[in-house]
Amino acid sequence: MEAAMGLMRRMPPKHTETALSALLSLMPQHSSDLLSQVDQPLQVLCDMEYGKEFILCEYNRDADSYRSPWSNKYHPPLEDGSLPSEELRKLEIEANDIFAIYRDQYYEGGISSVYMWEDDNECFVGCFLIKKDGSKTGQGRRGYLQEGAWDAIHVIEVGPEEEGTSHYRLTSTVMLSLTTDNESSGTFNLSGSIRRQMNMHLSVQEGHLCNMGRMIEEMESKLRNSLDQVYFGKTKEMVCTLRPPSEVVMRLPDS
């Protein structure tokens, strides 16, 4: 299992689904652990009742159906699917509205979904998802990429309130893949994933959504900086080392 997880951490996001399927065939006894621990590129489905798309993941899945955050119904229909409590559902609706604004400001489009559910310790968990297709034919407003995808998964476990504070544990995963194809640079592909955790004790005076939003904003800033330094920075360093820029020789005209 340790070797399998090490392999999946080094697998490009675009090949995750194929590699996971192969591992499930080789290790059927560890299927539940693999499915719960390996993050896959996010998929999208449309809620025809509301005319809005929502993101599919393990956190809104029950059997082979997925719950929409807009209608609170499963697609395909599922009679006994698990649903959040009435109070938590109100918080989920508010979180989806707020997170849509956050997504549009930071990502200039894309799709977002928020799901919440109770856990076994009198607490609740929230999952905040963002998917951005940055390709020319997708949601990319600038049109620089031939192919491009950004999948962000933020899972926050909220502990019970104690003396006006709660413990928040955030686990974030970002999967990035991009391909350029033009005459000046040729075809170039870059992909990878990164996961980080954050634990904080915060006052609940301003509400759980404010605290969760600040944590996600701070974490995404750190993840973007890490991706910039690790992937783009190292790639630029290697390219310049292997193929240094040609020297330009300045020549004065003959006198």
C-alpha positions in Angstrom: 0.0 0.0 0.0 2.9 2.4 0.8 4.5 1.7 -2.5 1.2 2.2 -4.3 0.6 5.6 -2.7 4.2 6.6 -3.5 3.5 5.7 -7.2 0.3 7.7 -7.3 2.0 10.8 -5.8 4.4 10.8 -8.7 1.8 10.2 -11.4 0.8 13.1 -13.6 -2.9 14.1 -12.9 -4.0 13.3 -16.5 -2.9 9.6 -15.9 -4.3 9.3 -12.4 -7.5 7.5 -13.4 -5.7 5.0 -15.6 -3.1 4.3 -12.9 -5.7 4.0 -10.2 -7.7 1.5 -12.2 -4.7 -0.6 -12.7 -3.8 -0.6 -9.0 -7.4 -1.5 -8.1 -7.1 -4.6 -10.4 -3.8 -5.5 -8.8 -4.8 -4.8 -5.2 -8.6 -5.3 -4.8 -8.2 -5.9 -1.1 -7.1 -2.2 -0.7 -9.7 -0.7 -2.9 -11.4 1.3 -0.2 -8.1 2.8 1.0 -7.0 3.7 -2.5 -10.3 5.3 -3.4 -10.4 7.3 -0.2 -6.8 8.5 -0.3 -6.1 9.1 -4.0 -7.5 12.4 -5.4 -8.6 12.1 -9.0 -9.2 15.0 -11.5 -12.6 16.4 -10.9 -15.6 15.6 -13.2 -18.6 17.7 -13.9 -22.4 17.0 -14.2 -25.3 19.3 -15.0 -28.3 19.7 -12.7 -31.0 20.0 -15.2 -33.6 21.2 -12.7 -31.5 24.4 -11.9 -29.5 24.5 -15.2 -26.2 24.6 -13.3 -23.1 22.4 -13.4 -21.8 20.8 -10.2 -18.6 18.9 -9.4 -18.4 15.2 -8.8 -16.2 13.7 -6.1 -16.2 11.1 -3.4 -17.7 13.5 -0.9 -21.0 13.9 -2.7 -21.2 10.3 -3.9 -23.6 7.6 -2.7 -23.4 4.3 -4.5 -23.2 5.4 -8.2 -25.1 8.7 -7.7 -23.9 12.2 -7.0 -25.7 14.8 -4.9 -26.2 18.3 -6.5 -25.5 21.2 -4.1 -28.2 23.2 -6.0 -31.2 20.9 -5.8 -29.9 18.7 -3.0 -31.0 15.7 -5.2 -29.0 12.7 -6.4 -28.2 12.2 -10.1 -29.2 9.5 -11.2 -32.1 9.5 -8.6 -31.4 7.7 -5.4 -34.2 7.2 -2.9 -32.2 6.6 0.3 -29.2 8.8 -0.4 -27.6 10.5 2.6 -28.5 14.2 3.0 -27.2 16.9 5.4 -29.3 18.1 8.3 -31.6 21.1 7.7 -29.2 23.4 9.6 -26.2 22.2 7.8 -28.0 22.4 4.4 -28.6 26.1 5.0 -24.9 26.6 5.7 -24.1 24.6 2.5 -26.3 26.9 0.4 -24.7 30.0 1.8 -21.2 28.5 1.3 -22.0 27.8 -2.4 -23.1 31.3 -3.1 -20.1 32.9 -1.3 -17.6 30.4 -2.9 -18.9 31.2 -6.4 -17.9 34.8 -5.9 -14.5 33.8 -4.6 -14.0 31.5 -7.6 -14.9 34.2 -10.1 -12.6 36.8 -8.5 -9.6 34.5 -8.2 -10.1 32.2 -11.2 -12.0 34.4 -13.7 -14.6 31.7 -14.2 -14.7 28.0 -13.7 -17.0 25.8 -11.7 -17.2 25.5 -7.9 -19.2 23.3 -5.5 -19.4 23.0 -1.7 -20.7 20.0 0.2 -21.2 19.5 3.9 -22.0 16.6 6.1 -21.9 15.5 9.7 -19.2 13.2 11.1 -19.3 10.8 14.0 -17.9 13.2 16.6 -20.7 15.8 16.8 -18.8 17.9 14.3 -19.2 18.6 10.6 -17.0 18.5 7.5 -17.0 20.8 4.5 -15.6 20.1 1.0 -14.8 23.1 -1.2 -14.1 22.2 -4.9 -12.9 24.3 -7.8 -12.4 23.2 -11.4 -11.1 25.5 -14.0 -10.6 24.5 -17.7 -8.2 27.0 -19.0 -7.9 25.7 -22.6 -8.8 27.7 -25.6 -12.0 25.7 -26.1 -12.9 25.7 -22.3 -13.3 28.5 -19.8 -10.0 30.2 -20.5 -10.6 33.9 -21.0 -7.0 34.6 -22.2 -6.7 31.7 -24.7 -3.0 31.0 -24.2 -3.2 27.3 -23.5 -3.9 24.4 -25.9 -5.0 22.4 -22.9 -5.1 23.3 -19.2 -6.9 22.3 -16.0 -6.7 23.4 -12.4 -8.5 21.1 -9.8 -8.6 22.2 -6.2 -10.0 20.1 -3.4 -10.2 21.7 0.1 -11.6 19.5 3.0 -12.1 21.2 6.3 -13.0 19.2 9.5 -14.6 21.5 12.1 -14.5 20.5 15.7 -17.0 21.1 18.4 -17.2 24.6 20.0 -15.2 25.0 23.2 -15.3 28.4 25.0 -16.2 30.2 21.8 -13.5 28.6 19.6 -13.4 25.6 17.3 -10.6 23.6 15.9 -10.3 23.6 12.1 -8.2 21.1 10.1 -7.8 21.8 6.4 -6.4 19.4 3.9 -5.9 20.8 0.4 -4.9 19.2 -2.9 -4.3 21.0 -6.1 -3.8 19.2 -9.5 -2.4 21.2 -12.3 -1.9 20.3 -16.0 -1.2 22.5 -19.0 -0.1 22.2 -22.6 1.0 24.9 -24.9 1.3 24.5 -28.7 2.5 27.5 -30.7 5.2 28.3 -33.2 7.4 30.2 -30.8 7.6 27.6 -28.0 6.5 24.4 -29.8 4.6 21.8 -27.7 5.2 21.9 -24.0 3.5 19.9 -21.3 3.6 20.4 -17.5 1.6 18.7 -14.9 1.7 17.7 -11.2 -0.1 17.8 -7.9 0.6 19.1 -4.4 -1.1 18.5 -1.0 -0.8 20.4 2.2 -2.5 20.5 5.7 -3.2 23.3 8.1 -4.6 23.2 11.7 -5.9 26.3 13.5 -8.0 27.2 16.6 -10.2 30.2 15.7 -13.0 32.1 17.4 -16.5 31.4 16.0 -17.8 34.9 16.7 -17.8 35.7 13.0 -19.1 32.3 12.0 -17.6 29.1 10.5 -17.8 30.3 6.9 -15.6 33.3 7.6 -13.0 31.1 9.3 -13.1 28.5 6.6 -12.8 31.1 3.8 -9.8 32.7 5.3 -8.0 29.4 5.7 -8.8 28.4 2.1 -7.6 31.8 0.8 -4.3 31.5 2.8 -3.8 27.9 1.7 -4.4 28.6 -1.9 -1.9 31.5 -1.9 0.7 29.1 -0.4 0.0 26.4 -2.9 0.2 28.8 -5.9 3.6 30.0 -4.6 4.8 26.4 -4.2 3.7 25.4 -7.6 5.3 28.5 -9.1 8.6 27.7 -7.4 8.7 24.0 -7.7 7.2 23.4 -11.2 7.7 26.6 -13.1 10.8 27.7 -11.4 12.6 24.3 -11.7 11.4 23.8 -15.3 12.8 27.2 -16.3 16.1 26.5 -14.5 16.4 23.1 -16.3 15.5 24.6 -19.7 18.0 27.4 -19.3 20.7 24.9 -18.2 20.1 22.5 -21.1 19.6 25.1 -23.7 21.2 28.4 -22.6 20.1 31.5 -24.5 22.4 32.3 -27.4 24.8 35.2 -26.9 24.1 38.3 -28.8 27.3 39.9 -30.2 27.2 43.6 -30.7 29.3 44.8 -33.7 30.1 48.3 -34.5 29.8 49.3 -38.2 33.0 49.6 -40.1 34.5 53.1 -40.0 
